[in-house]
Amino acid sequence: MRYKYSILFLIFHSSIFAQLSQDSSTIKQAKKKWVISVNANTVGILPYKDYGATFNDGFTVFTNHGNDQDRSYSLGINVSHFLSADFAVRVKLFKTQRKIITYVNSQDIQYSSIPIPQGFLDTFSLSQNDWGVSPGIFYQIHKKKFSFYCGLDIEYISHSKTNLIETQNSNSGYNYFRQFPKGSSFGIGSFLGTDFFVIPQISLGTEFSLAFLRTNFKGLYYNRRTIGISQVLDFERNIMESYSRTQLTNPRASISLSFWF
């Protein structure tokens, strides 16, 4: 299904620009050479999703149960330089922070083969950061107060370690701390966007993108369990883990504020 959406996405690229290129009323803004954009992006899925049974066991809590407090965000900045009236190069820098806290009544859940003490509230928290850079090139067409563009970029994303904490709030409850190794993703992306010019120097925009990425993780998986409010150590272990996969990302979106010079 994901690949069908990708094909439609690329066809959409082609059809829009084929029509716009034939429009004699297209307006060029040749004098604008530099663009600086600040972006708010969709956060996207956790890079560790589908990573082993242990992680999935805990992660399902965030998607199926509880009252989530999602404090995640993704922000970025683009710097573009026009080589001609239509073609430009750009560099995109971004940071994504994932931070989710959820409170779950243990009477409502049962996962793994380990019985959970009944009748108290569990707290789950997840934290993870990404840093990324994407140099690329794009083609842009101006029409009245709008511009339309599409392009390709090379994406590199550095994934921090992921912390997954479970606190069972009772005197005899278990407390888990799981830390997954850091990793990175590398690949090629495609993007399509539009800008609306409030004035010739300022525009508001939206952008949609996909990327085909190779993701790698390697390092120590750390797991610790303590008991009760006094945090008496029950067990801890370190396991060397490595994991790789190649995948097409889900469609991503962003909104932007741009300044043209």
C-alpha positions as CSV (number, residue, x, y, z in Angstrom):
1,M,0.0,0.0,0.0
2,R,2.8,2.4,0.9
3,Y,4.4,1.9,-2.5
4,K,1.1,2.7,-4.3
5,Y,1.0,6.0,-2.5
6,S,4.6,6.6,-3.6
7,I,3.8,6.1,-7.3
8,L,0.8,8.4,-7.0
9,F,3.0,11.0,-5.3
10,L,5.5,11.0,-8.1
11,I,2.7,11.1,-10.8
12,F,1.3,14.1,-9.0
13,H,4.7,15.8,-9.2
14,S,4.8,15.3,-12.9
15,S,1.3,16.3,-13.8
16,I,1.3,19.6,-11.9
17,F,4.6,20.7,-13.4
18,A,3.7,19.7,-16.9
19,Q,0.6,21.8,-16.8
20,L,2.3,24.8,-15.2
21,S,5.2,24.8,-17.6
22,Q,2.8,25.3,-20.5
23,D,1.1,28.3,-18.8
24,S,2.3,31.5,-20.6
25,S,1.2,33.6,-17.6
26,T,3.9,32.2,-15.4
27,I,5.8,35.0,-13.6
28,K,9.5,34.7,-12.9
29,Q,11.2,36.2,-9.8
30,A,14.7,36.2,-11.2
31,K,15.9,38.9,-8.8
32,K,15.4,36.7,-5.7
33,K,18.6,34.7,-5.2
34,W,18.4,33.6,-1.5
35,V,15.6,32.1,0.6
36,I,15.6,31.3,4.3
37,S,12.7,29.2,5.6
38,V,11.8,28.1,9.1
39,N,9.7,25.0,9.3
40,A,7.3,23.0,11.6
41,N,7.3,19.4,10.5
42,T,5.3,16.3,11.3
43,V,7.2,14.1,13.8
44,G,6.8,10.8,12.0
45,I,7.2,7.3,13.4
46,L,9.8,6.3,15.9
47,P,12.9,4.9,14.2
48,Y,12.9,1.9,16.5
49,K,9.3,0.9,15.6
50,D,9.2,-2.9,14.8
51,Y,12.6,-3.2,16.5
52,G,12.5,-6.5,18.3
53,A,9.9,-8.1,20.6
54,T,11.1,-6.4,23.8
55,F,10.7,-2.9,22.5
56,N,7.3,-3.6,20.8
57,D,6.0,-5.1,24.0
58,G,6.4,-1.8,25.8
59,F,5.7,0.5,22.9
60,T,2.2,-0.9,22.3
61,V,1.2,0.8,25.5
62,F,1.6,4.2,23.9
63,T,-0.6,3.4,21.0
64,N,-3.4,1.3,22.6
65,H,-3.9,2.4,26.1
66,G,-3.8,5.3,28.5
67,N,-4.0,9.1,28.5
68,D,-1.1,10.3,26.3
69,Q,0.7,13.6,26.9
70,D,2.6,13.9,23.6
71,R,5.2,16.7,23.9
72,S,7.0,15.8,20.6
73,Y,8.0,18.3,18.0
74,S,10.0,18.7,14.8
75,L,11.5,22.0,13.7
76,G,13.8,22.9,10.9
77,I,15.4,25.6,8.8
78,N,16.1,25.7,5.0
79,V,18.6,27.8,3.2
80,S,18.1,27.9,-0.6
81,H,20.1,29.6,-3.4
82,F,18.8,30.1,-6.9
83,L,21.2,29.2,-9.7
84,S,18.8,30.6,-12.2
85,A,15.2,31.8,-12.3
86,D,13.8,28.3,-11.9
87,F,16.5,26.0,-10.4
88,A,17.9,26.2,-6.9
89,V,19.9,24.3,-4.4
90,R,19.1,24.0,-0.7
91,V,20.2,22.6,2.6
92,K,17.7,21.6,5.2
93,L,18.6,21.2,8.8
94,F,16.1,19.8,11.4
95,K,15.6,18.5,14.9
96,T,12.9,16.1,16.0
97,Q,12.3,15.5,19.7
98,R,10.0,12.7,20.7
99,K,8.7,12.8,24.3
100,I,5.6,10.9,25.3
101,I,4.1,10.3,28.8
102,T,1.1,8.1,29.4
103,Y,-0.8,7.0,32.5
104,V,-2.3,3.6,32.4
105,N,-4.6,1.8,34.8
106,S,-3.0,-1.6,35.1
107,Q,-6.4,-3.2,35.3
108,D,-6.8,-2.3,31.6
109,I,-3.7,-3.9,30.2
110,Q,-1.9,-7.2,30.2
111,Y,1.1,-7.7,28.0
112,S,3.8,-10.4,27.7
113,S,3.6,-13.5,29.9
114,I,4.3,-11.6,33.1
115,P,1.3,-10.9,35.3
116,I,0.8,-7.2,36.3
117,P,-0.3,-6.3,39.8
118,Q,-3.9,-5.0,39.6
119,G,-5.4,-1.8,40.9
120,F,-2.8,0.9,40.5
121,L,-1.7,3.5,37.9
122,D,1.3,2.9,35.8
123,T,3.4,5.7,34.2
124,F,5.2,5.1,30.9
125,S,7.5,7.6,29.3
126,L,9.5,7.6,26.1
127,S,12.2,10.0,24.9
128,Q,14.3,10.1,21.7
129,N,15.9,12.8,19.5
130,D,16.8,13.0,15.8
131,W,19.1,15.5,14.0
132,G,19.1,15.6,10.2
133,V,20.6,17.4,7.2
134,S,19.3,17.2,3.7
135,P,21.1,18.9,0.8
136,G,19.0,19.0,-2.4
137,I,18.0,20.6,-5.7
138,F,14.6,21.7,-6.9
139,Y,12.8,23.3,-9.8
140,Q,10.3,26.1,-9.1
141,I,7.6,27.8,-11.1
142,H,6.0,31.2,-10.1
143,K,2.4,32.0,-11.0
144,K,1.0,35.3,-9.7
145,K,1.2,35.2,-5.9
146,F,2.0,31.5,-5.8
147,S,5.1,29.4,-6.5
148,F,5.2,25.6,-7.0
149,Y,8.3,23.4,-6.7
150,C,9.5,19.9,-6.6
151,G,12.9,18.3,-6.1
152,L,15.2,15.6,-4.8
153,D,17.5,15.6,-1.8
154,I,20.0,13.3,0.0
155,E,19.0,12.7,3.6
156,Y,21.1,11.9,6.6
157,I,19.5,11.5,10.1
158,S,21.3,10.8,13.4
159,H,19.1,8.9,15.9
160,S,19.9,9.3,19.6
161,K,19.5,6.5,22.2
162,T,15.9,5.8,23.1
163,N,14.8,5.7,26.7
164,L,11.7,3.8,27.6
165,I,10.7,4.0,31.3
166,E,7.8,2.1,33.0
167,T,7.0,3.0,36.7
168,Q,4.4,0.8,38.5
169,N,3.2,3.1,41.2
170,S,2.8,0.8,44.2
171,N,5.0,-0.3,47.1
172,S,5.6,-3.7,45.5
173,G,5.6,-2.6,41.8
174,Y,8.3,-3.2,39.3
175,N,10.1,-0.3,37.6
176,Y,11.7,-0.8,34.2
177,F,14.3,1.3,32.4
178,R,15.2,0.3,28.9
179,Q,17.7,2.1,26.7
180,F,18.2,1.3,23.0
181,P,21.3,2.1,21.1
182,K,21.8,5.1,18.8
183,G,21.8,4.8,15.0
184,S,21.5,6.7,11.7
185,S,19.5,6.7,8.5
186,F,20.7,7.6,5.0
187,G,19.0,7.8,1.6
188,I,17.3,9.8,-1.1
189,G,14.1,11.8,-0.8
190,S,11.5,13.5,-3.0
191,F,9.6,16.6,-2.1
192,L,6.7,18.8,-3.5
193,G,5.6,22.1,-2.2
194,T,3.9,25.5,-2.7
195,D,4.4,29.0,-1.4
196,F,2.0,31.9,-1.1
197,F,3.6,35.4,-1.2
198,V,2.1,37.7,1.4
199,I,4.5,40.3,0.0
200,P,7.3,39.8,-2.5
201,Q,9.8,39.2,0.3
202,I,7.7,36.9,2.6
203,S,5.8,33.7,1.8
204,L,3.9,31.0,3.7
205,G,4.3,27.5,2.4
206,T,3.5,23.8,2.7
207,E,5.6,20.8,1.7
208,F,5.1,17.1,1.3
209,S,7.9,14.5,1.1
210,L,8.9,10.9,1.0
211,A,12.3,9.3,1.4
212,F,13.8,5.9,0.8
213,L,16.1,5.3,3.7
214,R,18.6,2.7,5.0
215,T,18.5,2.7,8.8
216,N,21.2,1.1,11.0
217,F,21.5,0.7,14.8
218,K,24.4,-0.8,16.7
219,G,25.3,-0.7,20.3
220,L,24.4,-1.8,23.8
221,Y,20.8,-2.5,24.7
222,Y,20.5,-1.8,28.5
223,N,17.7,-3.2,30.6
224,R,17.3,-2.6,34.4
225,R,14.5,-3.5,36.7
226,T,14.0,-2.3,40.3
227,I,11.4,-3.0,42.9
228,G,9.2,-0.7,45.0
229,I,9.6,2.9,46.0
230,S,13.0,2.3,47.4
231,Q,14.2,1.2,43.9
232,V,15.9,-2.0,45.1
233,L,17.8,-3.4,42.1
234,D,16.2,-6.7,40.8
235,F,18.4,-7.2,37.7
236,E,20.3,-5.4,35.0
237,R,21.9,-6.5,31.8
238,N,23.7,-5.2,28.7
239,I,23.2,-6.9,25.4
240,M,25.1,-5.9,22.2
241,E,22.5,-5.3,19.5
242,S,22.6,-4.5,15.8
243,Y,19.7,-3.9,13.4
244,S,19.3,-2.7,9.8
245,R,16.4,-2.1,7.5
246,T,15.6,-0.4,4.2
247,Q,12.2,1.3,3.9
248,L,10.1,3.9,2.3
249,T,9.0,6.5,4.9
250,N,5.4,7.5,5.5
251,P,4.3,10.7,3.7
252,R,5.7,13.7,5.7
253,A,4.4,17.3,5.8
254,S,5.6,20.7,6.9
255,I,4.5,24.3,7.0
256,S,7.0,27.2,6.6
257,L,7.6,30.9,6.8
258,S,10.1,32.1,4.2
259,F,12.1,35.2,3.6
260,W,13.3,36.0,0.1
261,F,16.3,38.2,-0.7
